[in-house]
Every structure is written in structure tokens, then in C-alpha cells.
Amino acid sequence: MAHLLNVSLCTKIPPKPPLSLTKPSLSIPRFLSLSRSRCPNPQQALILNKQLLEDFAKTGLLALLSVSLSFTDPALAFKSILRQANFKGAKLLGASFFDSDLTGADLSDADLRSADLSLANVAKVNLSNANLEGALATGNTSFRGSNITGADFTDVPLREDQREYLCKVADGVNPTTGNATRDTLLCN
């Protein structure tokens, strides 16, 4: 491939020809030299040519990768898939589960204070005895089918439809905070 394009980095660039009003001619760009190298050391020119071609190949590969990534679905680009994950008893203070899929995960006895569950799918998750004080659950966060027995939702902003749903299934008292789940959800 090095023989197809002989770029010489050792050749001096000739001065720019004066402008003329005659018919423009097709010419090879000045930085390309299709003739033999004028370098004092032709081996050095061959090494430089090879390195240049490798750099072009790497740049092309990076450009292709960048273009392919730009055509993927941006909604899926950074979504965390944590289905069936086991976080039982984990200390997840301030953890970000933003736009994550936690379907079927075990977060029982977990410390989720100030965690970000915004836009997360928390359906069918075991949140029994979890401490969610001050966690964020904004947007389309869904708790459908989750076990919230003994969970503490103190100061968790919830959509009204989610609060109503959770109040229907709320039960128990959190063993760490001593707060009743129904009270932390501000159920009637």
C-alpha cells in the first residue's frame, strides 16, 4: 500500500506559481510527490510514508467508529440494565440509578438515602426494609409490582399516581428508621 501513494515529507514545497488567466490545469497537490523521494535518505522517506499511512488508517477507523455511534439510539446509549441485580443490604448512599432498568432487582435492606432513581424502572423490585430517605424518584419512575414492606420513603418526591399505587400496597415499619411505610408515603 505504501507504493500506491508516495508522500514525501522531505521534499521542499515549491513556491506558489503566479496567477494566470489561462485555462486552469489539473495538478497534483503540492504536498504529494508522486516521483521518487528527494530525501537524502530514501529509507527514511519510506518509514515516514508508512507512518503517515498508518496514521490515516487509524484516523479513518476512529471517524468510522464515531459515525456509527452517532447513529445509535441515544436513549439506549447510556442506559444501565440492572435486571435481577442483587443489592441486598448494600450501602448505596447517593448512588445514581438514573434511567436504569432495575426490574426484579433485590434492594431489600439497602441504604438508598439520597439515591437518584429518576426515570428508573423499579418494577417488581424487592425494596423491603430499604431506606430511601431523600431519594429522587422523578419523571416516569415506576414502582409497579414492587415489594415495599418496611421501606422508608421520607422526603421522596413521587408522581401522584405512583404515590396512590404505593399507598395501596404499603405495609410495615422500617427497622432502621422506625418509620411506618404508609406514614413516609404520606398516605391518607
C-alpha positions as CSV (number, residue, x, y, z in Angstrom):
1,M,0.0,0.0,0.0
2,A,3.0,2.3,0.6
3,H,3.7,2.1,-3.2
4,L,0.3,3.4,-4.1
5,L,0.8,6.8,-2.5
6,N,4.4,8.0,-2.2
7,V,4.2,11.0,0.1
8,S,7.5,12.6,0.7
9,L,7.8,14.7,3.8
10,C,11.4,15.6,2.9
11,T,10.7,17.4,-0.4
12,K,10.6,21.2,-0.2
13,I,7.3,22.7,-1.3
14,P,7.9,24.7,-4.4
15,P,6.8,28.4,-4.4
16,K,3.2,29.1,-5.5
17,P,3.0,29.8,-9.2
18,P,1.7,33.3,-10.2
19,L,-1.9,33.6,-11.0
20,S,-2.8,33.4,-14.7
21,L,-5.9,33.9,-16.7
22,T,-5.3,30.8,-18.8
23,K,-7.2,27.6,-18.7
24,P,-6.7,26.0,-15.2
25,S,-4.8,22.8,-15.3
26,L,-5.3,19.8,-13.1
27,S,-2.3,19.5,-10.9
28,I,-1.3,17.2,-8.0
29,P,-1.4,19.0,-4.7
30,R,2.0,20.3,-3.7
31,F,2.2,18.2,-0.5
32,L,2.0,15.0,-2.6
33,S,5.0,13.8,-4.5
34,L,4.4,11.0,-7.0
35,S,8.0,10.9,-8.1
36,R,10.9,9.3,-6.2
37,S,11.7,10.9,-2.9
38,R,14.3,13.7,-2.9
39,C,15.3,12.9,0.6
40,P,19.0,12.4,1.3
41,N,18.0,9.0,2.9
42,P,15.3,7.2,0.8
43,Q,14.8,4.6,3.7
44,Q,13.8,7.5,6.0
45,A,11.2,8.6,3.5
46,L,9.8,5.1,3.2
47,I,9.4,4.9,7.1
48,L,7.8,8.3,7.1
49,N,5.4,7.3,4.3
50,K,4.5,4.1,6.2
51,Q,3.8,6.0,9.4
52,L,1.7,8.5,7.6
53,L,-0.4,5.8,6.0
54,E,-0.9,4.1,9.4
55,D,-2.0,7.4,10.9
56,F,-4.5,7.9,8.1
57,A,-5.8,4.3,8.7
58,K,-6.2,5.0,12.5
59,T,-7.9,8.3,11.9
60,G,-10.3,6.7,9.4
61,L,-11.2,3.9,11.9
62,L,-11.9,6.5,14.6
63,A,-14.0,8.5,12.2
64,L,-16.0,5.4,11.3
65,L,-16.5,4.5,14.9
66,S,-17.6,8.0,15.7
67,V,-20.2,8.0,12.9
68,S,-21.5,4.5,13.9
69,L,-22.0,5.6,17.5
70,S,-23.9,8.8,16.4
71,F,-26.5,6.6,14.6
72,T,-27.4,4.5,17.7
73,D,-30.4,5.3,19.7
74,P,-29.4,8.0,22.2
75,A,-32.0,6.8,24.7
76,L,-30.2,3.4,24.9
77,A,-26.6,4.8,24.7
78,F,-26.1,5.2,28.5
79,K,-29.0,3.2,30.0
80,S,-27.9,0.8,32.8
81,I,-29.5,-2.6,32.7
82,L,-29.5,-4.0,36.2
83,R,-32.4,-6.5,35.9
84,Q,-32.3,-9.1,38.7
85,A,-29.3,-7.4,40.3
86,N,-28.6,-8.3,44.0
87,F,-28.1,-5.2,46.1
88,K,-29.4,-6.8,49.3
89,G,-28.2,-4.8,52.3
90,A,-25.9,-2.7,50.1
91,K,-24.8,0.8,51.2
92,L,-25.9,2.8,48.1
93,L,-26.0,6.3,49.7
94,G,-26.2,8.9,46.9
95,A,-25.9,6.2,44.2
96,S,-27.3,7.1,40.7
97,F,-29.7,4.7,39.1
98,F,-30.8,7.5,36.7
99,D,-32.8,5.9,33.7
100,S,-31.8,2.4,34.9
101,D,-33.8,-0.8,34.4
102,L,-33.9,-2.4,37.9
103,T,-36.7,-4.8,37.1
104,G,-36.7,-7.7,39.5
105,A,-33.6,-6.4,41.4
106,D,-33.2,-7.1,45.2
107,L,-32.7,-3.9,47.1
108,S,-34.0,-5.2,50.4
109,D,-32.4,-3.7,53.5
110,A,-30.4,-1.4,51.2
111,D,-29.4,2.1,52.2
112,L,-30.6,4.2,49.3
113,R,-30.6,7.6,51.1
114,S,-30.3,10.4,48.5
115,A,-30.1,7.9,45.6
116,D,-31.2,9.1,42.2
117,L,-34.0,6.8,40.8
118,S,-35.2,9.4,38.3
119,L,-36.7,7.8,35.2
120,A,-35.8,4.4,36.5
121,N,-37.8,1.3,36.1
122,V,-38.2,0.0,39.6
123,A,-41.0,-2.5,38.7
124,K,-41.1,-5.8,40.6
125,V,-38.1,-4.8,42.8
126,N,-37.8,-6.0,46.4
127,L,-37.5,-2.8,48.4
128,S,-38.5,-4.4,51.7
129,N,-36.9,-2.6,54.7
130,A,-34.9,-0.3,52.3
131,N,-34.2,3.2,53.4
132,L,-34.9,5.7,50.6
133,E,-34.9,8.9,52.6
134,G,-34.4,11.9,50.4
135,A,-34.0,9.8,47.2
136,L,-35.1,11.2,43.9
137,A,-37.9,9.3,42.0
138,T,-39.0,11.9,39.5
139,G,-40.1,11.5,35.9
140,N,-41.5,8.2,34.8
141,T,-40.1,6.2,37.7
142,S,-42.4,3.2,38.1
143,F,-42.7,1.0,41.2
144,R,-45.4,-1.3,39.8
145,G,-45.3,-4.8,41.4
146,S,-42.5,-3.9,43.9
147,N,-42.4,-5.2,47.5
148,I,-42.2,-2.1,49.7
149,T,-42.9,-3.7,53.1
150,G,-41.0,-1.7,55.7
151,A,-39.5,0.7,53.1
152,D,-38.9,4.3,54.2
153,F,-39.9,6.9,51.6
154,T,-39.4,10.0,53.8
155,D,-38.9,13.1,51.6
156,V,-39.0,11.2,48.3
157,P,-40.8,13.2,45.6
158,L,-43.2,10.9,43.8
159,R,-45.8,11.4,41.0
160,E,-49.2,11.3,42.4
161,D,-50.2,8.2,40.5
162,Q,-47.2,6.4,42.0
163,R,-47.9,7.6,45.5
164,E,-51.5,6.4,45.2
165,Y,-50.3,3.0,43.9
166,L,-47.7,2.6,46.7
167,C,-50.2,3.6,49.4
168,K,-52.4,0.7,48.3
169,V,-49.6,-1.8,48.9
170,A,-47.7,0.0,51.7
171,D,-47.2,-2.0,54.9
172,G,-44.7,-2.4,57.7
173,V,-42.2,-0.3,59.7
174,N,-38.6,0.3,58.6
175,P,-36.3,-1.4,61.2
176,T,-33.5,1.2,60.8
177,T,-35.5,4.4,61.0
178,G,-38.6,3.2,62.9
179,N,-40.9,4.9,60.4
180,A,-44.0,3.3,59.1
181,T,-44.0,2.9,55.3
182,R,-47.5,4.4,55.0
183,D,-46.6,7.5,57.0
184,T,-43.4,8.1,54.9
185,L,-45.6,8.0,51.7
186,L,-48.0,10.5,53.3
187,C,-50.9,8.1,52.7
188,N,-54.4,9.2,53.9
